[in-house]
Amino acid sequence: MKEYYEKSLKAIKLLNIKTKEEYNKLLKDYLLLNVESLKYISETRNFKEIIKYAEDIA
């Protein structure tokens, strides 16, 4: 699960995702966690905080 979490955050960073809608479009083509799973793992309700986590990924 952690592997998919990191992969999802990297996708947000690399593709410069800014909204849930943009991210949800990726779910159809890539094996990524859905928004609710990201929120649960990140322990936040705010997608903008997840974007900040993604920007901190090396």
Protein Blocks (a to p, Z undefined) as FASTA:
>chain_A
ZZmmmmmmmmmmmnopabfklmmmmmmmpccddfklmmmmnopabfklmmmmmmmpZZ
